[in-house]
Amino acid sequence: KRERAMRLLLLVAALPLSSGWSLPLLSRSASLRSRAPLLQESIPKDRPTAFLGSTFGSNSAMFYRQGTLVLEDGTRLRGVSFGCEKPMVGELVFTTGMVGYPESLTDPSYKGQILVMTYPIVGNYGVPDDEIDEWGLPKFFESDRVQVSGVIISDYSHHHSHWNSQRSLSQWLIEQGVPGLYGIDTRLLTKKIREKGALRATIEFDPSVALGGSEKEPQFEDVNERNLVAEVSLKEPRVFNKGGKFKVLATDCGIKYNIIRSLLQRDCEVTLVPWDTPLKPLLKDMDGLFLSNGPGNPAMASKTVDHIREAIEAMESGEMEIKPLFGICLGNQLLGLAAGASTYKLPFGNRGQNQPVINLISQRCFITPQNHGYALDVTNLPEGWMPVFENRNDGSNEGIMHKERPWITAQFHPEAKSGPSDTSFLFDLFLSAMADPTKPLTEALSQGKYTPEEPKPLKKVLLLGSGGLSIGQAGEFDYSGSQAIKALKQEGLEVILINPNIASVQTNVDGQGQSPADRVYLMPVTADVVESIIERERPEGIILSMGGQTGLNCGVALEKRGVLQKYGVRVLGTQVDVIEATEDRGIFSDKLNEIGERIAPSFAVETVEDALAAADKIGYPCMIRAAFALGGLGSGLMDSREMLEKAARTALASSPQLLVEKSLKGWKEVEYEVVRDEADNCITVCNMENFDPLGVHTGDSIVIAPSQTLTDEEYHMLRDTAIKVVRHLGIVGECNIQYALDPNSNDYCIIEVNPRLSRSSALASKATGYPLAHVAAKLALGKLLPDLINSVTLSTTACFEPSLDYIVVKVPRWDLSKFDRVSREIGSAMKSVG
């Protein structure tokens, strides 16, 4: 009966449609295993080789084929093919990066591995072309081919959208001969790998069940028994940037192209040699030695280890002068082996873009991209060597250095691509060592070491809540304030709350729900009221950043009146002068210009006449924004002089200052939530992309977390800028930075920085599980990010950037039907209720 039913299903699947196409079978049942392979020659010539549609089982995904991922533990998972239909074996590993799939798939360190991407939808921004850069390297990739053995994802975006995209991910994988499957439970695979370690796996396409036959035995291979380094290394030496200032000998164990670019951009002449090249004879004429990343078991590169040992012994003995040495990833393990240490295999490796690493000399924490399955055992590190970097989560080694020689390594990837470039300064350290090999590395690595000030007594803290909420409005600041109260109470502090909203969680004085404040004043958050409460309660500290724009404005007013100084109340977290620098559009523009950052051409004005004059210089249409305004009040796009005059008069009636700026209507709007402590550790917890282009207030826009159309370059370009701006301004705690990004280039402008918890912060907290207000309150008290514990895992550090394996969508709601004659057009002033 089963066989007859299967034949009937196959017959139905082959019935012709009116268009002449064959209807694909849309069942995930085991009967599909007996379908004959779809041969390339059977596809009409005018049929695209990639697939159409957007989700699993879409009727428009004509000619789709299913494949099976088979694991060594017997697990079989069916998925839809979106790559080359070629059986493949490999080691199943996962990466948690949310962007950068072209860079990751071409990383030679993934050679022999079937890569599971935990991010749920891949292919959104397509794949760029094969353009060659000024160094003769592919501009957008990390090697000359896709290195992974296969790609496993949850969902595939058949429609890619990006100005630099030239083809789909599906087309690229087909060109490269690499299989890919989607429609597979990647969270299940990730949990399985975390529990059991990396697994041997195979991707099958041929029917695994023949009619009347038996199931074929799957084929597995332990790729770590292969010399993968020899497979990815170049075969003949190659010289880049002949005549550069510093001559670097680089051994190619699978070097990423961005490592080469990072050296060339610093005017190095790079001589790249195969993995098994003797180094000692060549090093005599060089300024430094570089040991590259690479795939697989470091023990398989024993020849490279021997050559490194020979070179360092020659330098130690005086046979050859001391030359600086720098290694990355596998290079860290190879140098450790050459020095006399040992390595071990990690259970499931560290592969992603958000690994926190501590500099053991300065105690600074960095967010790093990583891709390795082995680690160096530093418990038996020989005399003269010391660990210099350590993974803040699992305690594994992230780099070693010699105590006297200019030799240093990093297990992570300072060159990034994909991932953050927070540690790119290590390339500058390498150049500095080549310029002066006698200069101790510890001097540079100890820069930025934080020495905490003597803590001042703090027993009572005043927390400013939000302004009054109307019926139907959402209470985003109630969410943030409640977290802050809980954090302050954990530190044993007495919390005084000013909040006029009776029906809110943080004013819940009966002890139900969140930890309540010790005393609650249900009064307006105004300078007069707050001063009277300060006079009565005499708190030692005040927090301004938990009550939205109302709290900030009140804090600025208190500072200008001298109230805080009069009663000896110190501002905890971001200081008032920083708040003013972000809220005063003129000062803000000057601050950004100091660090060479981009802001839309603008003029800060205080009269209607000056606003009209500024608009004449900028041209119409132009955008106006009121300083110190709530919900974008007083802002809008001005198409004419008459429209501007009317709007400026209204805005200046409630705000002392107006910003007239160039219109960037139609650009993408992207924002980042940034956290910084007083030791200058800085992370971006979440980034978000507005569904609506610039010109619609964030509160009125559909918002997606994380961003969907940003490449790795764009994502980390804006992330780096966010960190640079926040550090320059001196924000302590949490803030939000908003950008306008040109949809047709990498050009961007900074719109604004909110030095407080915002509506977006509440969304980001819920989207990522990272309690931003809770952490910000702790940082305001002088706590440091690396010392705070992740509230979800209860074991790892809070100094990390969450990688999501899901997507969060915020849809605003409006309640305009309650009011007559209200315009239903959305714009730069917020109208939604939450």
Residue pairs with C-beta under 8 A, 6 or more apart in sequence:
3 211
3 212
5 31
6 31
6 34
6 211
9 25
9 27
9 31
10 25
10 31
10 34
10 35
12 23
12 25
13 22
13 23
13 24
13 25
13 35
14 22
15 22
15 23
16 22
17 23
21 62
24 61
24 62
24 63
24 64
25 32
25 35
26 57
26 59
28 57
28 66
28 78
28 183
30 209
32 66
32 78
33 68
33 207
33 208
33 209
34 207
34 209
34 210
34 211
35 65
35 66
35 207
36 207
37 65
37 85
37 205
37 206
37 207
38 63
38 65
38 85
43 49
43 63
47 62
47 63
49 170
49 171
49 174
50 82
50 158
50 167
50 168
50 170
50 171
50 174
51 61
51 62
51 63
51 64
51 82
51 156
51 158
51 170
52 58
52 60
52 61
52 62
52 158
53 59
53 60
53 61
53 158
54 157
54 158
54 159
55 155
56 80
56 155
56 182
56 183
57 80
57 183
58 158
61 80
61 158
64 80
64 81
65 80
65 81
65 85
65 205
66 78
66 79
66 80
66 81
67 78
67 79
67 80
67 81
67 85
67 179
67 181
67 203
67 204
67 205
68 76
68 77
68 78
68 79
68 203
68 204
68 205
68 208
69 75
69 76
69 77
69 79
69 92
69 114
69 152
69 181
69 184
69 201
69 202
69 203
70 76
70 201
70 202
70 203
70 204
70 218
71 92
71 192
71 199
71 200
71 201
72 199
72 200
72 201
72 220
73 192
73 196
73 199
75 192
77 184
77 185
77 188
77 189
78 183
78 184
79 152
79 181
79 182
79 183
79 184
80 156
80 181
80 182
80 183
81 179
81 180
81 181
81 205
82 123
82 156
82 169
82 170
82 173
82 180
82 181
82 182
83 150
83 151
83 170
83 173
83 174
83 178
83 179
83 180
83 181
84 173
84 174
84 176
84 177
84 178
84 179
84 180
85 179
85 205
86 177
86 178
86 179
86 205
87 179
87 202
87 203
87 204
87 205
87 206
88 114
88 149
88 150
88 178
88 179
88 202
88 203
89 149
89 200
89 201
89 202
89 203
89 219
89 220
89 221
89 223
90 112
90 113
90 114
90 148
90 149
90 150
90 200
90 201
90 202
90 221
90 223
91 112
91 113
91 114
91 198
91 199
91 200
91 201
91 222
91 223
91 224
92 113
92 114
92 116
92 152
92 189
92 193
92 198
92 199
92 200
92 201
93 110
93 113
93 114
93 115
93 116
93 193
93 198
93 348
93 349
93 351
93 373
94 115
94 116
94 117
94 118
94 186
94 189
94 190
94 193
94 348
94 351
95 104
95 115
95 116
95 117
95 118
95 351
95 352
95 371
96 118
96 119
96 351
96 352
96 353
96 354
96 803
96 805
97 104
97 117
97 119
97 352
97 353
97 369
97 418
97 419
97 803
98 119
98 353
98 706
98 715
98 803
98 804
99 353
99 418
99 707
99 710
99 711
99 712
99 715
99 716
100 353
100 417
100 418
100 419
100 711
100 712
100 715
101 117
101 122
101 123
101 169
101 418
102 127
102 128
102 140
102 141
102 172
102 712
103 140
103 141
103 142
103 258
103 417
103 418
103 712
104 110
104 115
104 117
104 371
104 418
105 115
105 146
105 147
105 148
105 151
105 178
106 138
106 141
106 142
106 143
106 144
106 145
106 146
106 147
107 142
107 143
107 147
107 256
107 371
108 142
108 143
108 147
108 232
108 254
108 255
108 256
108 293
108 294
108 295
109 147
109 254
109 256
109 293
109 294
109 295
109 329
109 330
109 371
109 372
110 147
110 148
110 295
110 371
111 147
111 148
111 223
111 228
111 231
111 232
111 254
111 295
111 296
112 149
112 223
112 226
112 228
112 231
112 295
112 296
113 148
113 149
113 223
113 295
114 148
114 149
114 150
114 151
114 152
114 201
114 203
115 148
115 150
115 151
115 152
116 152
116 153
116 186
116 189
116 190
116 193
117 151
117 152
117 153
117 154
117 186
118 186
118 187
118 190
118 803
118 805
119 153
119 803
119 804
119 805
120 153
120 154
120 155
120 186
120 805
120 806
120 807
121 153
121 154
121 155
121 156
121 157
121 708
121 807
122 151
122 153
122 155
122 156
122 157
122 169
122 182
123 156
123 157
123 158
123 160
123 168
123 169
123 170
124 157
124 160
124 161
124 162
124 708
124 709
125 160
125 161
125 162
125 164
125 165
125 709
125 710
125 711
126 160
126 161
126 162
126 165
126 166
126 167
126 168
126 169
127 160
127 165
127 166
127 167
127 168
127 169
127 171
127 172
128 139
128 140
128 164
128 165
128 166
129 140
129 166
129 167
130 138
130 141
131 138
131 139
131 140
132 138
132 139
133 139
133 261
135 240
135 241
135 260
135 261
135 264
136 240
137 257
137 260
137 261
138 144
138 257
140 164
141 257
142 256
142 257
142 258
142 417
143 232
143 254
143 256
143 257
145 176
146 172
146 173
146 176
146 178
147 232
147 295
148 178
149 178
149 203
149 223
150 178
150 179
150 180
150 181
150 203
151 173
151 178
151 179
151 180
151 181
152 180
152 181
152 182
152 184
152 186
152 189
153 180
153 181
153 182
153 184
153 186
154 182
154 183
154 184
154 185
154 186
154 187
154 805
155 182
155 183
156 169
156 170
156 180
156 182
158 168
158 170
160 168
160 169
161 709
162 709
162 711
163 743
163 744
163 745
164 711
167 175
169 180
170 180
173 179
173 180
179 203
179 205
181 203
186 805
187 805
190 805
192 199
193 199
193 348
194 347
194 348
197 345
197 347
197 348
198 348
198 349
198 373
200 220
200 221
200 222
201 220
202 218
202 219
202 220
204 218
206 216
208 215
208 216
209 215
223 296
224 296
224 297
224 300
224 345
225 297
226 296
226 300
227 296
227 300
227 301
228 254
228 294
228 295
228 296
228 300
229 253
229 254
229 275
229 294
229 295
229 296
229 300
229 301
229 304
229 330
230 275
230 276
230 300
231 295
232 253
232 254
232 294
232 295
233 252
233 253
233 254
233 274
233 275
233 276
233 294
234 252
234 272
234 274
235 274
236 274
237 271
237 272
237 273
237 274
237 277
238 271
238 272
239 269
239 270
239 271
239 272
240 260
240 264
240 269
240 270
240 271
240 272
241 264
241 267
241 268
241 269
241 270
242 269
243 269
244 264
244 267
244 268
244 269
244 270
245 267
245 268
245 269
246 266
246 267
246 268
246 269
246 287
246 288
246 431
246 434
246 435
247 268
247 269
247 271
247 285
247 286
247 287
247 288
248 263
248 268
248 269
248 270
248 271
248 286
248 287
248 288
248 289
248 290
248 434
249 271
249 273
249 279
249 282
249 283
249 286
249 288
249 289
249 290
250 259
250 260
250 263
250 270
250 271
250 272
250 273
250 289
250 290
250 291
250 292
251 273
251 274
251 275
251 277
251 279
251 289
251 290
251 291
251 292
251 304
251 307
252 272
252 273
252 274
252 275
252 292
253 275
253 291
253 292
253 293
253 294
253 301
253 304
253 330
253 331
253 334
254 292
254 293
254 294
254 295
254 330
255 272
255 292
255 293
255 294
256 292
256 293
256 413
256 415
256 417
257 417
258 415
258 416
258 417
259 290
259 292
259 293
259 328
259 415
260 270
260 272
261 415
262 414
262 415
262 424
262 427
263 270
263 290
263 427
264 270
266 427
266 428
266 431
268 431
270 290
271 282
271 286
273 279
273 282
275 294
275 301
275 303
275 304
276 303
276 304
276 307
277 307
278 307
278 310
279 289
279 307
279 308
279 310
279 311
280 307
280 310
280 311
280 314
280 320
283 289
283 311
283 320
283 323
284 320
286 323
287 323
287 324
287 434
288 323
288 324
288 325
288 326
288 430
288 433
288 434
289 311
289 323
289 324
289 325
289 326
290 325
290 326
290 327
290 328
290 331
290 430
291 304
291 308
291 325
291 326
291 327
291 328
291 330
291 331
291 332
291 334
291 335
291 409
292 327
292 328
292 329
292 330
292 331
293 328
293 329
293 330
293 331
293 371
293 413
294 301
294 329
294 330
295 330
297 345
297 374
298 305
298 330
298 333
298 334
298 337
298 343
298 374
299 337
299 343
301 330
301 334
304 334
305 334
305 337
305 338
306 338
308 334
308 335
308 338
309 338
309 339
311 320
312 325
312 338
312 339
312 407
314 320
315 321
315 322
315 323
315 405
316 405
321 437
322 405
322 406
322 437
323 437
324 406
324 407
324 430
324 433
324 434
324 437
325 335
325 405
325 406
325 407
325 408
326 407
326 408
326 409
326 426
326 427
326 429
326 430
326 433
327 334
327 335
327 408
327 409
327 410
328 409
328 410
328 412
328 413
328 414
328 415
329 370
329 371
329 372
329 410
329 411
329 412
329 413
330 372
331 409
332 376
332 397
332 398
332 399
332 400
332 409
332 410
332 411
333 343
333 372
333 374
333 375
333 376
333 411
335 400
335 407
335 409
336 342
336 343
336 376
336 378
336 381
336 397
336 400
336 409
337 343
339 381
339 382
339 385
339 400
340 380
340 381
340 382
341 376
341 377
341 378
341 380
341 381
341 382
341 385
341 400
342 376
342 377
342 380
343 374
343 375
343 376
343 377
344 374
344 375
344 377
345 373
345 374
346 372
346 373
346 374
346 375
346 396
348 373
349 371
349 372
349 373
349 374
350 370
350 371
350 372
350 391
350 394
350 396
351 370
351 371
351 372
351 373
352 369
352 370
352 419
352 803
353 367
353 369
353 418
353 419
353 420
353 801
353 803
354 367
354 800
354 801
354 802
354 803
355 367
355 368
355 369
355 370
355 391
355 393
355 412
355 800
356 365
356 366
356 367
356 368
356 391
356 392
356 393
356 786
356 797
356 799
356 800
357 365
357 366
357 367
357 368
357 389
357 390
357 391
357 392
357 398
357 412
357 423
358 364
358 365
358 389
358 390
358 391
358 392
358 786
359 365
359 366
359 388
359 389
359 445
360 387
360 388
360 389
360 390
361 388
361 442
361 445
361 446
361 449
362 445
362 446
362 447
362 448
362 449
362 450
363 449
363 450
363 679
363 786
364 448
364 449
364 450
364 679
364 680
364 681
365 392
365 681
365 785
365 786
365 797
365 799
366 422
366 423
367 420
367 422
367 683
367 799
367 800
367 801
368 398
368 412
368 413
368 414
368 419
368 420
368 422
368 423
369 412
369 413
369 416
369 418
369 419
369 420
370 411
370 412
370 413
371 413
372 411
375 396
375 397
375 411
376 397
376 400
376 411
377 397
378 387
378 397
378 400
381 387
381 400
384 402
384 403
384 404
384 405
385 400
385 401
385 402
385 403
386 400
386 401
386 402
386 403
387 397
387 399
387 400
388 399
388 400
388 401
388 408
388 445
389 397
389 398
389 399
389 410
389 411
389 412
390 396
390 397
390 398
391 397
391 398
392 786
392 796
392 797
392 799
392 800
393 796
393 797
393 800
396 411
397 411
398 410
398 411
398 412
399 408
399 409
399 410
399 411
399 412
400 408
400 409
401 407
401 408
401 409
401 441
401 445
402 408
404 440
406 433
406 437
406 439
406 441
408 426
408 429
408 430
408 441
410 423
410 426
412 423
413 419
414 421
414 423
414 424
414 425
414 426
414 427
415 421
415 424
415 427
416 424
416 716
417 712
418 712
418 716
419 712
419 716
420 716
420 719
420 720
420 801
421 716
421 720
422 723
429 441
429 444
429 445
432 439
432 444
433 439
433 441
448 680
450 678
450 679
450 680
450 784
452 679
452 782
455 782
456 540
456 570
457 540
458 493
458 540
458 541
458 781
459 493
459 494
459 540
460 493
460 494
460 495
460 496
460 537
460 538
460 539
460 540
460 541
461 488
461 493
461 494
461 495
461 496
461 539
461 540
461 541
461 542
461 543
461 572
462 496
462 498
462 530
462 533
462 534
462 537
462 539
462 541
462 542
462 543
462 569
463 481
463 484
463 485
463 488
463 495
463 496
463 497
463 498
463 517
463 542
463 543
463 546
463 547
464 498
464 525
464 530
464 542
464 543
464 544
464 546
464 547
464 550
464 551
464 554
464 555
465 477
465 478
465 481
465 497
465 498
465 499
465 500
465 501
465 504
465 506
465 507
465 525
465 546
465 547
465 551
466 475
466 477
466 478
466 481
466 499
466 501
466 525
466 547
466 548
466 550
466 551
467 500
467 524
467 525
467 547
467 548
467 549
467 550
467 630
468 500
468 501
468 524
469 475
469 478
469 501
469 504
472 815
472 818
472 833
473 833
473 834
474 833
474 834
475 501
475 504
475 505
475 834
476 548
476 758
476 759
476 761
476 762
476 763
476 834
477 546
477 547
477 548
477 757
477 762
478 501
478 504
478 505
478 506
479 505
479 762
479 765
479 773
480 546
480 757
480 761
480 762
480 765
480 772
480 773
481 497
481 499
481 506
481 546
481 547
481 773
482 505
482 506
482 513
482 514
482 773
483 514
483 765
483 771
483 772
483 773
483 774
483 777
484 543
484 546
484 773
484 774
484 776
484 777
485 495
485 497
485 506
485 514
485 515
485 516
485 517
486 514
486 515
486 774
487 773
487 774
487 775
487 777
487 778
488 495
488 777
488 781
489 495
489 515
491 778
491 781
493 781
494 518
495 517
495 518
496 517
496 518
496 519
496 521
496 533
496 537
496 539
497 506
497 507
497 517
497 519
497 520
497 521
498 521
498 523
498 525
498 529
498 530
498 533
499 506
499 507
499 520
499 521
499 522
499 525
499 547
500 522
500 523
500 524
500 525
501 507
501 522
502 522
505 513
505 514
506 514
506 516
506 517
507 516
507 517
507 520
507 522
508 514
508 516
509 516
509 517
509 520
510 516
519 537
521 529
521 533
523 529
523 533
525 547
525 550
525 551
525 554
526 554
527 554
527 557
527 558
527 561
527 563
530 554
530 558
530 563
531 558
531 561
531 563
534 542
534 563
534 567
534 569
535 567
538 567
539 569
540 568
540 569
540 570
541 569
541 570
541 571
541 572
542 555
542 558
542 564
542 569
542 570
542 571
542 572
543 571
543 572
543 573
543 777
543 780
544 551
544 552
544 554
544 555
544 571
544 573
544 574
544 576
544 579
544 756
545 551
545 552
545 573
545 574
545 733
545 734
545 755
545 756
545 757
545 776
545 780
546 756
546 757
546 773
546 776
546 777
547 554
547 756
548 630
548 756
548 757
548 758
549 628
549 629
549 630
549 631
549 756
550 630
551 756
552 579
552 583
552 628
552 755
552 756
553 628
555 571
555 576
555 579
556 576
556 579
556 580
556 583
556 628
558 564
559 571
559 576
563 569
564 570
564 571
564 576
572 780
572 781
573 732
573 733
573 776
573 779
573 780
574 730
574 731
574 732
574 733
574 735
574 755
574 756
575 730
575 732
578 729
578 730
578 731
578 755
579 755
579 756
580 587
581 587
581 588
581 591
581 729
582 588
582 729
582 752
582 753
582 754
582 755
583 627
583 628
584 604
584 627
584 657
585 602
585 604
585 625
585 627
585 657
585 659
586 604
586 657
588 599
588 752
588 753
589 599
589 602
589 604
591 728
591 729
592 598
592 599
592 725
592 750
593 599
594 728
595 724
595 725
595 728
597 721
597 724
597 725
597 750
598 747
598 748
598 749
598 750
599 661
599 749
599 750
600 623
600 661
600 662
600 664
600 740
600 749
600 751
601 618
601 661
601 662
602 614
602 618
602 659
602 660
602 661
602 662
603 610
603 614
603 617
603 618
603 659
603 660
603 661
604 627
604 657
604 658
604 659
605 611
605 613
605 614
605 657
605 658
605 659
605 660
606 652
606 656
606 657
606 658
607 652
608 645
608 648
608 649
608 652
611 624
611 644
611 645
611 648
611 652
611 658
611 660
612 641
612 644
612 645
612 648
614 660
615 622
615 638
615 641
615 644
615 660
618 660
618 661
618 662
619 662
620 638
620 639
620 640
620 641
620 644
621 637
621 638
621 639
621 663
621 665
622 637
622 638
622 644
622 660
622 661
622 662
622 663
623 635
623 636
623 637
623 638
623 660
623 661
623 662
623 663
623 664
623 665
623 828
624 634
624 635
624 636
624 638
624 644
624 647
624 648
624 651
624 658
624 659
624 660
624 661
625 632
625 634
625 635
625 658
625 659
625 661
625 752
625 828
626 633
626 634
626 635
626 651
626 652
626 654
626 655
626 657
626 658
626 659
627 655
627 656
627 657
627 658
627 659
628 655
628 656
628 657
629 635
629 651
629 654
629 655
631 697
631 699
631 829
631 830
632 697
632 699
632 828
632 829
632 830
633 651
633 654
633 655
633 829
633 830
634 647
634 650
634 651
634 654
634 655
634 658
634 829
635 651
635 697
635 828
635 829
636 647
636 827
636 828
636 829
637 663
637 665
637 695
637 827
637 828
638 644
638 647
644 660
648 658
651 658
652 658
663 695
664 694
664 740
664 749
665 693
665 694
665 695
666 693
666 694
666 695
666 743
667 693
667 694
667 740
667 741
667 742
667 743
667 749
668 689
668 690
668 693
668 694
668 709
668 740
668 741
668 742
668 743
669 689
669 690
669 692
669 693
669 694
669 696
669 698
669 701
669 738
669 739
669 740
669 741
669 751
670 687
670 688
670 689
670 690
670 707
670 710
670 718
670 738
670 739
670 741
671 687
671 688
671 690
671 698
671 736
671 737
671 738
671 739
671 760
672 684
672 686
672 687
672 688
672 718
672 719
672 722
672 736
672 737
672 739
673 684
673 685
673 686
673 687
673 688
673 734
673 735
673 736
673 760
673 761
673 764
673 772
674 682
674 683
674 684
674 685
674 722
674 723
674 726
674 731
674 734
674 735
674 736
674 737
675 682
675 683
675 684
675 685
675 733
675 734
675 772
675 775
675 776
675 779
675 785
676 682
676 683
676 723
676 726
676 727
676 731
676 732
676 733
676 735
676 779
677 732
677 779
677 783
677 784
677 785
678 732
678 779
678 782
678 784
679 784
679 785
680 727
681 784
681 785
681 786
681 799
682 723
682 726
682 727
683 785
683 799
683 800
683 801
684 719
684 722
684 723
684 801
685 764
685 768
685 770
685 772
685 801
685 802
686 705
686 706
686 764
686 767
686 768
686 770
686 802
687 705
687 706
687 707
687 710
687 715
687 718
687 719
688 703
688 704
688 705
688 706
688 707
688 760
688 763
688 764
688 767
689 703
689 704
689 705
689 706
689 707
689 708
689 709
689 710
690 696
690 698
690 701
690 702
690 703
690 704
691 701
691 702
691 703
691 704
692 700
692 701
692 702
692 826
693 743
694 740
694 751
695 827
695 828
696 826
696 827
696 828
697 826
697 827
697 828
697 829
697 830
697 831
698 738
698 759
698 760
698 830
699 759
699 812
699 830
699 832
700 812
700 814
700 826
700 827
700 830
700 831
700 832
701 812
701 826
702 809
702 810
702 811
702 812
703 760
703 763
703 809
703 810
704 807
704 808
704 809
704 810
705 763
705 764
705 767
705 768
705 804
705 807
705 808
705 810
706 804
706 807
707 715
708 807
710 718
710 741
713 746
714 741
714 746
717 746
717 748
718 739
718 741
718 748
721 737
721 739
721 748
721 750
722 737
725 737
725 750
725 753
726 735
726 737
726 753
729 753
729 755
731 753
731 755
732 779
732 780
733 776
733 777
733 779
733 780
734 756
734 757
734 761
734 772
734 773
734 775
734 776
734 779
735 753
735 754
735 755
735 756
736 753
736 754
736 756
736 758
736 760
736 761
737 750
737 752
737 753
737 754
738 750
738 751
738 752
738 753
738 754
739 748
739 749
739 750
739 751
740 748
740 749
740 751
741 747
741 748
742 748
757 772
757 773
757 776
761 772
761 773
763 808
763 810
764 770
764 772
765 771
765 772
765 773
766 808
767 804
767 808
768 802
768 804
769 792
769 802
770 798
770 802
771 791
774 791
775 785
775 788
775 798
778 788
779 785
785 797
785 798
785 799
786 797
786 798
786 799
787 797
788 797
788 798
788 799
789 795
789 796
789 797
789 798
790 796
790 797
790 798
790 800
791 798
812 832
812 834
813 832
813 833
813 834
814 824
814 831
814 832
814 833
815 833
816 822
816 824
816 831
822 831
